[in-house]
Amino acid sequence: MDIVAARAAGTTMGTPVDANYTSANGTSMATPHVAGSAAILKQRHPDWTGQRIKDALTAHAKSAADQTVYQQGYGRVDIPAALDPSLELSGTADFRVIPWQKGTYPTRSRTLTLHNNAATDTVVTVTADAEDASGTAVPAGTLALSGAGLSDGRVTVPAGGTAEVTVTLDNNGLKTGQYGGSVTATSDSGESVHAALGFVTSVEQHDVTLKVTDRFGKAPKALNFTLHGVDNHFWQSQTMYGNGTVTLSVPLGKYSIEGSLYSADPAGGAVSYAADLFSVPNIEVSDRDQTFTVDGTTATDLSVKIKGEKRPLENGQVTTFVVRDPGTAGGYSSFAGIGNLLNLADTRQGAIPSAGATTGALRLETALARREPLVQLEVTGPGHVTIPLKSSVNAKRFEGTKHTELVDLGAGTEQDFAAADVKGKTVLVSVADVTKADDQATRAAAAGAVAMIVAPADPGPSGSGVPAGQTIPVAHATYDNAATLKGLLAKHKVRIALKGILESGYTYNPHFTDDRIPADLAKTVDVKEFAKVTNTFHSDGARRLGAEYMNVWGPLQVTTGSVGQPLYQGTTRDDYFLAGTGVTYQPSVSANFNSSTWQMNGQRATYLTPGKSYTRSWFDAPMRLSQYEFGPCVFCRADVWQKLPGSNGADNDPTHTLSGLTGTWSYYLNGKPITGFGQLAQEKADYRYVLDQKLTTDVPGVTLGRQMRTEWNFSQAAPTTMAIKDCDTAFIPTPKVCESMPMILLDYDLPLNVLNQARAGLPYTFTVDAGRPKGWTGSTAMAGAKVSVSYDDGATWKEAKVLRKDNNSFQALLRHPKLADTNGYVTLKTEAWDAGGSRTTQTITRAYALK
């Protein structure tokens, strides 16, 4: 349904036609019209049920002869015909999808009921018809009518009574496809009602049975897969637990299966033993049932060696995708993926070897990060043995080396601790569930231990699960490495060096593409193939535990994903990315590990030159309005809309966008409030636009930039030219004219430490840049600027000295008071203006911290 109607001033519902009218279509318009029709019937017949109202509207709807029931349903609502009908019809003639089967199909029936509201008996003629998608009628005998009193298609319906008519479908002999028509009942007086009739006969199908075993030849702990057509649109996904056999009935054609499975720990531990991908890429269903086997015992582990890197490394985030597509852009695409943090648990990640695709393409896309371990253990006596450790998300991080004696405390029970002196020592405990060692950590801290190593009591993978709040570092060792330590402890006192860092100082982020799932997943890449990015992760006055999400795409990869890697912020790290290979990276950083509300999102980047170095920073204060815009303009006005920025924030990187802020716009025309675009003047007028941005959800660790207010004052008339290139092709609805608005945008360059702090009690200088929005082609010169600071969240202000640096940049000079004379934060109020009368004032509450 297409509707053009008047619109309220300032609204933008639908597609505006001009300043006074808008258009809308589809169910958004059909729904209110049908609801209104139902309301009219209910008003006339208060005793009618909802079902009766629906039956009256559908049975008396006007159908179009040139449209199928799949295009129009019952037809267009006819309120006069449905308002006081003598003849009514209830029931449905929808036979739905008829599954393919071998041999003869059984008949299917639907029963309709005729209602006579007249005071006399009425004779009704009933017909049933259907045709295929080409418009060819079904053969005689396909549809049959029956019922008490029905003869030659006619039945007498008693006054105030009913009569039932049964429609029987015999689809034997019909081609596969979609059929539609109607059952029509017409009284001798000429009143007619109808029910839409439809059914679909499925194509020939056969069974495909999938049998999957895990790494131990048993049913998988969990199995997820998608079977999809390569030359058709069939698509079915399933997730199963403790079962590896499933049978699906699929139409004739070519198919592929991509999936993932988890192998349980044979010892019954809480951590999965392995996570593997698999593919069955070449399935052709033609004339028989088939069975396909996926043997998990042939799976191999992913591994990456960084050739030339001598510093210690551990596995980090891993994402693997098995992708089936045509091998070119567009067309079908199916994938299965797994993501894990291998620095937190010993779950093996790998894949089961597969054949290559005989049509289209099959690819294994692998991204396995390598990083500096957070915790390292070295036995210093007797002998020298290095033991790899894993650190849990919430474990207390430390910096430096602890030289201690190691003590084996068995399961770490109260009795174990009571019987041993662990003060100043590191304790080793072995537990049945490595994800639940918080009681042991509490006991170790209370007994004066300096650290604790957790290992599984039985052979199987280790993992992490110590909750936040522990006062000593807790790390995790494998069963085999714990056995090595216990063997040494059985003979001697063991001294260890436990080295810790607050955050990895370096990471490698390689990506690999294979044209099948190979039998060997061990990869090697040289350090010379990477570009280096030095990332500084700022925090708000104190270090905090956030998360990093690293999305990686191979050159042909469309879909990717990531797992939140714990990231201690208030740190700097060197990250190495493959260069010159077409691999694309997109990082995002959240300020809190348990929340994505305050998240800084970067843009996708491809590094072209190995050996080249870059620097980036995240959350460097002050938080400000994002100036990033993907289209040709922002702060631009057309004849059918105005383009304003969203409520996203940003940091010092112009490509970053910060989510989490809620924005509220206010508009004023010549000093009076207006609702927005619909009330803008055609002649030149004075405007004031105000954007209030606020973090409405508390995010632990976030204290800076939670509230901003920006006010733009400017003068402008309605646009008369298409002054901005591509404005007429980038946005909908398409404008005829488009011009930039004379706004001033503010940006900052503040010298702050990694905790976004400046020194209290000392002089301080920073830069304010006043720019123009994307799409602006006029002068960028500024007439002046003013900067004020507050140390009590805006209750009082102190003006800073401002010096001009260049045409549109200014230097603010001030002296911070002593820390005790402040609330620990600096709130900024900045103003900039041009010679044309445009002025912007921006207030950032708690823009940065003092120390």
C-alpha positions in Angstrom: 0.0 0.0 0.0 1.4 3.4 -1.0 0.2 6.5 0.8 1.1 10.2 0.4 -0.2 12.4 3.2 0.4 15.6 5.1 3.1 15.5 7.7 3.6 17.4 11.0 6.2 20.1 11.0 9.6 18.8 12.0 8.8 15.1 11.5 10.7 12.9 9.1 8.6 9.7 9.1 8.6 7.9 5.7 10.1 9.6 2.6 9.4 13.4 2.6 8.0 14.7 -0.6 8.4 18.3 0.3 8.1 20.5 3.5 4.4 19.6 3.9 4.0 16.0 2.6 5.6 12.6 3.1 5.1 9.1 1.5 5.1 5.7 3.1 4.3 2.2 1.9 4.2 -1.5 2.7 2.9 -3.1 5.9 3.6 0.2 7.7 0.6 1.6 5.9 -1.5 -1.6 5.4 -1.5 -2.4 9.1 -3.2 0.8 10.4 -5.8 0.6 7.6 -6.7 -3.0 8.4 -6.7 -2.1 12.1 -9.1 0.7 11.4 -11.3 -1.5 9.3 -11.5 -4.0 12.2 -12.4 -1.2 14.5 -15.4 -0.2 12.3 -16.7 -3.8 12.4 -16.3 -4.0 16.1 -18.2 -0.8 16.6 -21.1 -2.1 14.4 -21.0 -5.6 16.1 -19.7 -5.3 19.7 -20.4 -9.0 20.3 -18.2 -10.2 17.4 -15.0 -11.9 18.4 -11.6 -11.1 16.9 -11.7 -14.2 14.8 -15.1 -13.4 13.4 -14.0 -9.9 12.5 -11.0 -11.4 10.7 -13.1 -13.9 8.9 -15.5 -11.2 7.7 -12.7 -9.0 6.4 -10.9 -11.8 4.6 -13.9 -13.6 3.2 -15.3 -10.3 1.7 -12.0 -8.8 0.5 -11.8 -7.9 -3.2 -9.2 -10.0 -5.0 -7.4 -8.9 -8.2 -7.5 -11.4 -11.1 -3.9 -10.5 -12.2 -2.3 -11.3 -8.8 -1.7 -14.6 -7.1 -2.6 -15.4 -3.5 1.1 -15.1 -2.6 1.1 -11.5 -3.9 -2.2 -10.3 -2.5 -3.3 -12.7 0.2 -7.1 -12.5 0.4 -7.2 -9.2 -1.5 -8.1 -5.6 -0.6 -10.3 -4.9 2.4 -14.0 -4.1 1.4 -15.6 -2.6 4.5 -19.1 -2.2 3.1 -19.3 -5.9 2.0 -18.0 -7.1 5.4 -20.1 -4.7 7.6 -23.5 -6.5 7.6 -23.1 -9.7 5.5 -25.8 -12.2 5.0 -23.3 -14.9 4.0 -20.1 -15.5 6.0 -17.2 -18.0 5.5 -14.7 -19.3 8.1 -11.8 -21.7 7.9 -8.7 -21.9 5.7 -7.8 -23.6 2.4 -4.1 -23.3 3.0 -2.5 -26.7 2.4 1.0 -25.4 3.1 4.2 -27.2 1.9 3.7 -30.8 0.8 7.0 -32.7 1.5 8.3 -34.9 -1.3 7.9 -38.6 -0.8 8.5 -41.8 -2.8 5.3 -43.5 -4.1 1.7 -42.2 -3.9 0.8 -39.1 -1.9 -2.2 -39.3 0.4 -5.0 -36.8 -0.1 -5.2 -33.8 2.2 -8.4 -32.0 3.3 -9.5 -28.6 4.7 -13.0 -27.9 6.0 -14.7 -24.5 5.5 -18.0 -23.4 7.2 -20.7 -21.3 5.5 -22.8 -19.1 7.8 -26.3 -17.9 6.7 -27.3 -14.7 8.6 -30.6 -14.3 6.6 -34.1 -15.1 7.8 -34.6 -17.6 5.0 -32.7 -20.6 3.6 -30.2 -19.7 0.9 -28.6 -21.9 -1.8 -24.9 -21.4 -2.3 -22.7 -22.5 -5.2 -19.2 -23.5 -4.2 -16.2 -23.8 -6.6 -12.5 -24.5 -6.0 -9.7 -23.6 -8.4 -5.9 -23.4 -8.5 -3.2 -22.8 -11.0 0.6 -23.1 -11.0 3.1 -20.2 -11.2 2.7 -20.1 -15.0 -1.1 -19.6 -14.8 -2.0 -23.1 -15.9 -5.0 -24.6 -14.1 -4.5 -27.8 -12.2 -6.0 -30.9 -13.9 -9.6 -32.0 -13.2 -9.8 -34.1 -10.0 -7.0 -32.3 -8.2 -9.5 -30.4 -6.1 -12.7 -32.0 -5.0 -15.6 -30.6 -2.9 -17.8 -32.7 -0.5 -20.1 -32.1 2.4 -23.5 -32.9 3.8 -26.2 -31.7 1.4 -23.6 -30.7 -1.3 -24.7 -31.8 -4.8 -23.1 -30.6 -8.1 -21.4 -27.9 -6.1 -24.5 -26.5 -4.5 -25.6 -26.6 -0.9 -28.5 -25.2 1.0 -27.6 -23.3 4.1 -30.5 -23.0 6.6 -31.7 -19.6 7.9 -29.4 -18.6 10.8 -27.5 -21.9 10.3 -24.3 -23.3 8.9 -23.1 -25.8 6.3 -19.7 -27.4 6.1 -17.8 -27.9 2.8 -14.6 -30.0 2.7 -12.0 -29.3 0.0 -9.8 -32.3 -0.8 -6.4 -32.0 -2.6 -4.9 -34.9 -4.6 -1.5 -33.6 -5.7 -0.4 -36.9 -7.4 0.8 -36.1 -10.9 1.4 -32.4 -10.2 4.8 -30.8 -11.0 6.8 -29.5 -8.1 6.2 -25.8 -7.4 3.8 -23.2 -6.0 0.1 -23.3 -6.6 -2.6 -20.8 -5.7 -6.3 -20.1 -6.2 -9.4 -19.8 -4.1 -12.6 -21.5 -2.8 -15.5 -19.3 -3.7 -19.1 -19.5 -2.4 -21.8 -17.5 -4.1 -25.4 -17.3 -3.0 -28.4 -17.2 -5.4 -28.9 -13.6 -4.4 -25.3 -12.8 -5.7 -23.5 -12.3 -2.5 -20.0 -13.9 -2.6 -17.3 -15.0 -0.1 -14.0 -16.7 -0.7 -11.0 -18.3 1.0 -7.5 -18.1 -0.4 -6.2 -21.6 -1.5 -2.5 -22.4 -1.7 0.0 -25.2 -1.6 3.6 -26.0 -2.5 4.7 -29.4 -3.8 8.3 -30.0 -2.8 11.0 -31.2 -5.2 12.4 -34.7 -5.1 14.5 -35.2 -2.0 16.9 -37.8 -0.5 18.5 -38.3 2.9 22.0 -37.0 3.7 23.3 -38.5 6.9 26.2 -36.9 8.7 28.3 -38.9 11.2 30.7 -36.9 13.3 33.1 -38.1 16.0 35.4 -36.1 18.2 39.2 -36.4 18.8 38.6 -39.6 20.8 36.2 -41.3 18.3 33.2 -40.4 20.5 30.1 -38.3 20.0 31.1 -34.6 20.3 30.4 -32.6 23.4 28.8 -30.0 21.1 28.3 -30.0 17.3 27.2 -27.1 15.2 26.9 -27.2 11.4 25.2 -25.8 8.3 24.3 -27.8 5.2 23.6 -25.4 2.3 23.1 -25.6 -1.4 25.9 -24.7 -3.8 23.6 -24.6 -6.8 20.4 -23.9 -4.9 19.0 -21.9 -2.0 18.5 -24.8 0.5 19.9 -23.9 3.9 19.7 -25.7 7.3 21.7 -25.3 10.5 21.7 -27.4 13.6 23.3 -27.5 17.0 23.5 -30.8 18.9 25.0 -31.9 22.2 26.3 -35.3 23.0 25.2 -36.6 19.6 27.1 -36.7 16.3 24.7 -38.4 13.9 21.9 -36.5 12.1 19.9 -37.2 8.9 18.5 -34.4 6.7 16.2 -34.7 3.7 17.4 -32.4 1.0 16.3 -31.6 -2.6 18.3 -32.7 -5.6 21.4 -30.6 -6.1 25.0 -29.9 -4.9 25.7 -29.1 -1.3 28.4 -28.4 1.2 28.6 -28.7 5.0 30.7 -26.4 7.3 30.7 -26.9 11.0 32.5 -26.9 14.4 32.7 -29.5 17.2 34.0 -29.6 20.7 35.7 -32.6 22.3 35.1 -33.1 26.0 37.9 -33.6 28.5 38.2 -37.5 28.8 38.8 -37.0 32.6 35.5 -35.1 32.9 37.1 -31.7 33.5 35.1 -28.4 33.0 37.4 -27.2 30.2 36.9 -28.7 26.7 39.8 -30.7 25.3 39.6 -29.3 21.8 37.6 -27.1 19.4 37.8 -28.1 15.7 36.4 -27.0 12.4 35.4 -29.3 9.6 33.9 -29.3 6.1 32.3 -31.7 3.7 32.6 -29.6 0.6 31.4 -31.8 -2.2 28.0 -33.4 -1.8 25.9 -34.2 -4.8 22.3 -35.4 -4.2 20.9 -37.1 -7.3 19.2 -40.4 -6.9 19.9 -42.0 -3.6 20.5 -41.5 0.2 24.1 -40.9 1.3 26.2 -40.9 4.5 29.2 -38.7 5.1 31.7 -39.3 8.0 33.8 -36.6 9.8 36.6 -38.3 11.7 37.7 -36.1 14.6 40.6 -38.4 15.5 42.4 -36.9 12.4 42.2 -33.3 13.7 45.4 -31.3 14.1 46.2 -28.3 16.2 46.8 -24.8 15.0 50.3 -23.4 15.7 52.3 -20.4 14.6 56.1 -19.8 14.8 57.4 -16.3 14.5 60.8 -16.8 12.9 63.4 -14.4 14.2 61.6 -13.5 17.4 63.8 -14.5 20.4 61.6 -13.2 23.1 59.1 -15.5 24.9 55.7 -15.9 23.3 52.3 -17.5 24.2 49.2 -18.0 22.1 46.5 -15.3 22.4 43.3 -14.7 20.5 42.5 -17.2 17.8 39.7 -17.1 15.3 39.3 -19.7 12.6 36.7 -19.8 9.8 36.0 -22.4 7.2 34.3 -20.6 4.3 32.5 -22.0 1.3 31.7 -19.5 -1.5 32.1 -19.1 -5.3 35.6 -17.8 -4.8 34.7 -14.3 -6.1 32.7 -11.4 -4.7 28.9 -12.0 -4.5 27.0 -15.2 -4.6 26.3 -17.7 -1.8 28.6 -17.8 1.2 28.5 -20.1 4.2 31.0 -20.3 7.1 31.6 -21.9 10.4 33.9 -20.2 12.9 35.5 -20.7 16.3 37.1 -18.0 18.5 39.0 -18.6 21.8 41.6 -17.0 24.0 44.4 -19.6 24.2 46.2 -17.6 26.8 43.4 -18.3 29.3 42.9 -22.1 28.8 44.5 -25.1 27.3 41.7 -26.0 24.9 43.3 -27.1 21.7 42.1 -25.3 18.6 42.4 -27.0 15.2 40.6 -28.6 12.3 39.8 -31.9 10.6 41.5 -32.2 7.2 39.2 -32.0 4.2 39.2 -32.2 0.4 39.2 -29.1 -1.7 36.1 -27.8 -3.4 35.4 -29.2 -6.8 33.2 -26.2 -7.6 33.5 -22.7 -6.1 36.0 -22.3 -3.3 36.7 -23.6 0.1 39.0 -21.6 2.4 40.3 -21.9 5.9 40.9 -18.4 7.3 43.2 -18.5 10.4 44.2 -15.7 12.7 46.3 -16.8 15.7 47.9 -14.0 17.8 51.2 -14.6 19.6 52.0 -12.3 22.6 54.3 -11.8 25.5 53.2 -14.0 28.4 51.9 -12.1 31.4 53.4 -14.6 33.9 56.5 -16.7 33.5 57.9 -19.3 35.9 61.5 -20.5 35.9 62.8 -23.1 38.3 66.1 -21.6 39.5 67.2 -24.5 41.7 67.9 -27.3 41.5 68.6 -26.9 37.8 66.8 -24.6 35.4 63.3 -25.4 34.0 60.9 -23.0 32.3 57.3 -23.7 33.0 54.6 -22.0 30.8 51.8 -20.4 32.8 48.4 -19.0 31.9 46.8 -16.0 33.7 43.1 -15.8 34.3 41.0 -12.7 33.4 40.6 -11.4 36.9 43.9 -12.5 38.3 45.9 -9.8 40.2 48.6 -8.6 37.8 52.1 -7.7 39.1 55.2 -6.2 37.7 58.7 -7.5 38.4 60.1 -10.9 39.5 59.2 -12.7 42.7 62.0 -15.1 43.9 60.3 -17.6 46.2 60.3 -21.2 47.4 57.6 -23.4 45.8 55.4 -25.5 48.0 53.1 -28.4 46.9 49.8 -28.1 48.9 47.9 -30.9 47.2 44.2 -29.9 46.8 44.7 -26.8 48.8 42.2 -27.7 51.6 42.0 -26.0 54.9 43.9 -29.0 56.4 46.6 -28.7 53.7 47.2 -25.0 54.5 47.1 -25.6 58.3 49.9 -28.2 58.0 52.3 -26.1 56.0 54.2 -22.9 56.3 53.6 -21.0 53.1 54.4 -17.4 54.2 56.5 -15.7 51.5 56.2 -18.7 49.3 54.4 -19.7 46.1 51.9 -22.6 46.5 51.0 -25.2 44.0 47.5 -26.7 44.2 45.8 -29.4 42.1 42.0 -29.2 41.9 39.3 -31.2 40.2 37.7 -28.1 38.6 40.3 -25.6 37.5 37.7 -23.0 36.9 36.8 -23.0 40.6 40.0 -22.3 42.7 38.8 -19.2 44.5 38.7 -20.8 47.9 42.3 -22.0 47.6 43.4 -18.5 46.5 41.7 -17.0 49.5 43.4 -19.4 51.8 46.8 -18.9 50.2 46.5 -15.1 50.7 45.4 -15.5 54.3 48.4 -17.8 55.0 50.8 -15.2 53.6 51.7 -16.9 50.3 52.9 -14.5 47.6 51.4 -16.3 44.6 49.5 -19.5 43.7 49.8 -21.9 40.8 46.7 -24.0 39.9 46.7 -27.2 38.0 44.2 -29.9 37.2 44.2 -32.9 39.6 43.8 -35.3 36.7 45.2 -35.4 33.1 43.3 -32.9 31.0 43.3 -29.3 29.9 43.9 -26.5 32.4 41.9 -23.3 32.4 41.2 -20.2 34.4 38.3 -19.1 36.6 39.5 -17.2 39.6 37.1 -14.4 40.4 38.1 -10.7 40.8 39.3 -9.4 44.1 42.1 -11.8 44.9 45.0 -10.1 46.7 47.8 -12.4 45.3 48.6 -13.4 41.7 47.1 -16.7 40.5 48.4 -18.5 37.4 47.6 -21.9 35.8 49.8 -24.7 34.8 49.1 -27.9 32.8 48.8 -31.3 34.4 52.1 -32.4 32.9 54.0 -29.3 33.9 52.6 -29.6 37.4 53.8 -33.2 37.5 57.2 -32.0 36.6 57.2 -29.5 39.5 55.9 -32.2 41.9 58.7 -34.5 40.8 61.3 -31.9 41.7 59.6 -31.1 45.0 59.6 -34.8 45.9 63.4 -34.7 45.9 64.5 -31.2 46.8 63.4 -27.8 47.9 62.5 -25.9 44.8 63.3 -22.2 44.2 61.5 -20.3 41.5 61.5 -17.0 39.8 58.0 -15.8 39.0 58.1 -12.9 36.5 55.1 -10.8 35.9 54.1 -7.8 33.7 51.0 -5.6 33.8 50.3 -6.1 30.1 51.9 -7.8 27.1 54.6 -5.5 25.7 54.4 -7.0 22.2 52.0 -9.1 20.1 52.1 -10.6 16.6 48.9 -10.9 14.6 49.5 -13.2 11.6 46.7 -14.4 9.3 46.8 -17.4 6.9 44.5 -18.6 4.1 44.4 -22.2 2.9 42.3 -23.5 -0.1 41.1 -26.4 2.0 41.6 -27.7 5.5 45.1 -29.0 5.3 46.5 -32.0 7.2 49.2 -29.8 8.8 48.1 -26.5 10.5 51.6 -25.5 11.7 52.5 -22.2 10.2 55.7 -20.1 10.2 56.1 -16.4 9.4 59.2 -14.2 9.6 59.4 -11.1 11.7 60.4 -9.2 8.6 56.9 -9.6 7.1 55.2 -7.4 9.7 54.6 -3.7 10.2 54.8 -2.3 13.7 52.1 -0.3 15.5 52.9 1.2 18.9 49.6 1.4 20.7 49.2 3.5 23.8 46.0 2.6 25.8 45.1 5.5 28.0 43.1 5.2 31.2 41.3 7.6 33.5 43.6 8.4 36.5 44.2 4.8 37.4 44.9 1.6 35.4 41.8 -0.5 34.5 41.0 -3.8 33.0 39.3 -3.4 29.7 39.1 -5.6 26.6 40.4 -5.5 23.0 38.6 -6.9 20.0 40.7 -7.6 17.0 38.8 -8.4 13.8 40.9 -9.8 11.0 40.0 -10.4 7.3 41.9 -12.3 4.7 41.9 -10.8 1.1 38.7 -12.7 0.2 37.2 -13.0 3.6 33.8 -11.4 4.1 32.8 -12.4 7.7 35.0 -12.4 10.7 34.7 -12.2 14.5 36.8 -11.7 17.6 36.9 -12.5 21.3 37.4 -9.9 24.0 41.0 -10.1 25.1 41.6 -8.7 28.6 43.6 -5.5 28.2 45.2 -3.7 31.1 44.8 0.0 30.2 47.3 2.7 31.1 50.0 0.8 29.2 51.9 0.8 25.9 52.4 -2.2 23.6 54.1 -2.9 20.2 51.7 -4.8 17.9 52.9 -6.4 14.7 50.6 -6.8 11.7 51.2 -8.6 8.4 52.0 -6.1 5.7 51.8 -6.4 1.9 49.5 -9.4 2.0 46.0 -7.8 1.7 45.1 -8.8 5.2 42.9 -6.2 6.9 42.7 -5.4 10.7 40.1 -3.6 12.7 40.6 -3.1 16.5 38.1 -2.0 19.1 38.9 -1.3 22.7 36.4 -1.3 25.6 37.2 0.5 28.8 35.7 -2.2 31.0 36.1 -6.0 30.4 32.5 -6.7 31.4 30.9 -4.0 29.4 31.0 -2.7 25.8 29.2 0.5 26.6 32.3 2.7 26.6 34.0 1.3 23.5 36.4 3.0 21.1 36.1 1.6 17.6 38.9 1.9 15.0 38.6 1.8 11.2 39.7 -1.1 9.0 43.4 -0.8 8.1 45.6 -2.7 5.6 49.4 -2.4 6.0 51.3 -2.2 2.8 55.0 -2.0 3.8 56.7 -4.6 6.0 59.1 -2.9 8.5 57.2 0.3 8.6 56.3 1.7 12.0 53.1 3.6 13.2 51.8 5.0 16.4 48.3 5.0 17.7 46.6 5.9 20.9 43.3 5.0 22.5 41.1 7.0 25.0 43.6 9.8 25.1 41.7 12.8 26.7 39.7 14.7 26.2 36.8 12.7 24.9 35.1 14.9 22.2 32.4 14.8 19.5 33.4 12.5 16.7 34.2 14.2 13.5 34.3 11.0 11.5 31.9 10.9 8.6 31.7 8.2 5.9 29.6 10.3 3.5 30.5 13.5 1.5 29.4 15.9 4.2 28.3 16.4 7.8 26.5 19.6 9.1 25.1 20.0 5.6 21.6 21.2 4.6 19.6 20.1 1.6 16.1 20.7 0.4 14.7 17.5 1.9 16.9 17.0 5.0 19.8 18.2 7.1 22.8 16.0 7.9 24.0 16.3 11.5 26.6 14.2 13.3 25.5 11.3 15.5 26.1 11.2 19.3 29.3 9.2 19.0 32.3 10.5 20.9 36.0 10.3 19.9 39.5 10.6 21.2 42.6 12.2 19.6 42.4 9.8 16.6 40.1 11.3 13.9 39.2 7.8 12.7 38.0 6.6 16.1 34.4 6.6 17.2 33.3 6.1 20.8 30.0 4.4 21.6 28.2 4.9 24.9 27.1 8.5 24.8 23.5 9.4 24.6 22.9 12.6 22.6 20.0 15.1 22.8 19.6 17.9 20.2 17.9 21.2 20.7 17.3 23.7 17.9 16.6 27.5 18.0 15.5 29.8 15.2 16.0 33.5 15.8 16.1 32.8 19.6 12.9 30.6 19.6 12.9 26.8 20.0 12.0 24.7 16.9 11.6 21.0 16.4 14.2 20.6 13.7 14.5 20.5 9.9 10.8 21.0 9.1 10.8 24.4 10.7 14.0 25.8 9.2 13.5 29.2 7.5 14.0 29.7 3.7 15.4 33.2 4.2 18.7 33.8 6.0 18.2 33.5 9.8 20.1 33.0 13.0 20.3 29.5 14.4 21.5 27.9 17.6 22.0 24.1 17.7 22.8 22.4 21.0 24.0 18.8 21.5 24.0 17.4 25.0 26.0 14.2 25.3 26.0 12.0 28.4 27.1 8.6 29.5 23.9 7.4 31.2 25.2 4.0 32.3 27.9 3.7 34.9 31.0 2.0 33.6 33.6 1.2 36.3 36.9 2.8 35.6 35.4 5.6 33.4 35.6 9.0 35.0 36.6 11.4 32.2 34.5 12.8 29.4 31.2 11.4 30.6 29.3 14.6 29.8 29.7 17.1 27.0 27.7 20.1 25.8 28.3 21.7 22.4 26.5 24.9 21.2 26.8 26.1 17.6 25.6 29.6 16.7 25.5 30.5 13.0 23.4 32.2 10.2 22.3 30.6 7.0 19.6 30.7 4.3 18.1 27.7 2.6 20.5 26.1 0.1 20.2 27.0 -3.6 23.0 25.0 -5.2 24.4 21.5 -5.3 27.7 22.8 -3.7 28.9 19.5 -2.2 30.2 16.8 -4.5 28.3 13.5 -4.4 25.7 14.8 -2.0 23.0 13.9 -4.6 24.1 10.3 -4.7 25.2 9.5 -1.1 22.0 10.1 0.8 18.3 9.2 0.6 16.0 10.9 -0.2 17.9 12.4 -3.1 18.3 16.2 -2.7 18.2 18.7 -5.5 20.4 21.2 -3.7 23.0 20.7 -0.9 25.2 23.2 0.9 27.5 23.0 4.0 26.5 24.7 7.2 29.0 27.3 8.5 29.7 25.3 11.7 33.0 25.5 13.7 34.3 22.2 15.1 36.7 22.0 18.0 39.6 19.6 18.5 42.3 19.4 21.1 45.9 18.3 21.6 46.7 17.9 25.3 50.0 16.7 26.7 48.9 14.0 29.2 50.4 10.9 30.6 49.1 7.4 29.9 46.6 7.8 32.7 45.2 11.1 31.1 46.8 13.2 33.9 48.5 16.5 34.0 50.7 17.8 36.9 48.9 19.9 39.5 50.5 23.0 40.8 52.5 23.6 37.6 52.1 25.6 34.4 50.2 23.8 31.6 49.9 24.5 27.9 47.7 22.8 25.3 46.4 23.4 21.8 42.9 24.0 20.5 42.2 23.5 16.8 39.1 25.1 15.3 38.1 23.4 12.0 35.3 23.1 9.6 33.0 20.0 8.9 33.6 17.7 6.0 32.1 19.2 2.9 33.0 22.8 3.7 34.8 24.7 1.0 34.9 28.2 2.4 37.4 29.9 4.6 38.8 28.1 7.6 40.2 31.2 9.3 39.1 31.9 12.9 38.7 35.4 14.4 39.4 34.3 18.0 39.1 31.8 20.8 38.6 31.7 24.5 39.4 28.9 27.0 38.2 28.5 30.6 38.9 25.8 33.1 37.0 24.6 36.2 38.3 22.5 39.1 34.9 21.9 40.6 32.8 20.5 37.7 31.8 23.9 36.4 30.7 25.7 39.6 33.4 28.3 39.1 35.6 29.1 36.1 39.0 30.6 35.5 40.0 32.0 32.1 43.2 30.8 30.5 45.5 33.0 28.4 45.1 32.2 24.7 47.7 32.8 22.0 47.2 32.4 18.3 49.3 29.7 16.7 48.1 29.9 13.1 45.0 30.7 11.1 42.8 28.4 13.1 44.8 27.1 16.0 45.3 28.5 19.4 47.5 27.8 22.4 46.0 27.9 25.9 48.3 28.7 28.8 47.3 28.3 32.5 48.7 27.2 35.8 46.9 24.3 37.6 46.4 24.8 41.4 47.6 22.3 43.9 45.8 19.0 43.9 44.3 19.6 47.3 42.6 22.7 46.0 40.8 20.8 43.2 38.4 17.8 42.9 41.2 16.0 41.0 39.8 16.9 37.5 39.8 19.7 35.0 36.6 20.7 33.2 37.1 22.6 29.9 35.0 25.3 28.3 36.2 26.3 24.8 34.9 28.9 22.5 35.9 29.8 18.9 34.4 32.2 16.4 34.9 33.4 12.9 34.5 36.8 11.1 31.1 35.7 9.7 29.4 35.4 13.1 29.6 31.7 13.6 30.6 30.6 17.1 31.0 27.3 18.9 31.1 26.8 22.6 32.0 23.3 24.0 32.0 22.2 27.6 33.7 18.9 28.5 33.1 17.9 32.1 36.1 16.3 33.7 38.1 16.5 30.5 41.3 15.2 32.1 42.7 14.4 35.5 45.3 15.9 37.8 48.0 14.3 39.8 
